[in-house]
Amino acid sequence: MKPAKTRLGAIILGGGRGERLAPLTSYRAKPAVHIGGKYRLIDVPISNCINSGINLIHILTQFNTTSLHRHIHSTYKFDIFSRGDIEILAAQQTADNKDWFQGTADAVRSYWDRFEQMNATHYIILAGDHLYKMDYSEFFQHHLESGADVSVAVRPMPLTTAPELGVLKVDTADSITRFVEKPQTPGLIDELSEELDGEQKVLASMGIYIFRKDILKEVLKIKGDDFGKNIIPHSIGTYKTTAFRFQGYWEDIGTIKTFFEANIALTEEKFKFTFYNEDYPIYTRQRFLPGSEIRGAKIDHSIVSEGCKIRNAEIKDSIIGIRSVIGDGVVFDRVYCMGADFFELVPQSSIPIGIGNNCIMNNVIIDKNVRIGKNVKLINKNGLNEYQSDTVTIKDGIIIIPKNATIPDNFEI
């Protein structure tokens, strides 16, 4: 009998409530958060799959899923000749299970009957809220050649990031010998560190795993609902578990600070991650928008998306999202303006969607469909690290204006 052909299927985890990214996640799931002016975070793992030749993709979702489901359905369609399939599997209550997903492993466990029937010999488990480019076929080849039952993608990271990551140790053959989820004490972090790239770092899990199908079935039987806390530590002691060293850029978009800094970094000329690669594109929804109108603006080290109208403004180190409207005399310095979901041809309010004349903004995230009046200053003049109101939030010193908010003329903070 001819042996079954190895085939890698993908399972993308839609994430939890995303409270650390609030208010951006108040109306949408974490993977649906807009990034780079025109993309959503979910576009990253899906595009990596497509570019890696993986066309059997399943996305597990739970919280605030409407915009995420709509985006996936309108963007990703395989034809009958590719034999591909992208399927959304939402959390559901059944006769056997009255609860929602309790964690990453529990989400996969909840749909295991379906995954077991799929034409895949291995599964790659992915997060829906990371920014990176990876050829998963190289990872899969490494997994097969090493004879591993389980493989974990890893990357050297600074010691300061260890309390937010899963940290591991490996032997000389890159077999994983120890795994600690989010170590908190300096002594433990020092114990897990090693000299990497000429300095003391930790080897961190990227939250990307490959399992043999039969092994995944077995590990999901253990008590525990999370891959990082439960499944991976169990696998290390039970199965051959190997590390795959990734050298490229990777960022876990878990907080407002990491989200903001990752976006603003995209404006740098030689940043390690770029959307400008025709051979390895990041796909997103086709909107068929017109080119942007720019009339007298001075724009430096910034990204301007389609369908914008920008008048005599000064924009520096900023990202301007689709359909943004920016008035005369506006000054942006390190601003991510997400734009709008539609062109407001007839204003529905005394303050139209967009940025009014003579506004000054620094270190600001402006969510979709925001109305900002004239002479508004969003500069955090009191140097607040945290602040909360109905229309303005400050986290880590970054000002966030939530979706659909209205900021009146002459407002200052």
Buried (B, 14 or more C-beta within 10 A) or exposed (E): EEEEEEBBBBBBBBBBBBEBBBBBBBBBBBBBBBBBBBBBBBBBBBBBBBBBEBBBBBBBBBBBBEBBBEBBEEBBEBEEEEEBEBEBBBBEEEEEBEEBBBBBBBBBBBBEEEBEEBEBBBBBBBBBBBBBBBBBEEBBEBBBEBEBBBBBBBBBBEBEBBBBBBBBBBEEEBBBEBBBBEBEEEEBBEEBBEEBEEEEBBBBBBBBBBBBBEBBBBBBEBEBBBBBBBBBBBBBEBBBBBBBEBEEBBBBBBBBEBBBBBBBBBBEEEEEBBBEEEEBBBBBBEEEBEEBEBEEBEBEEBBBBBBBBBBBBBBBBBBBBBBBBBBBBBBBBBBBBBBBBEEBEEEEEEBBBBBBBBBBBBBBBBBBBBBBBBBBBBBBEEEEEEBEEEBBBBBEBBBBBBBBBBBBBEBEB
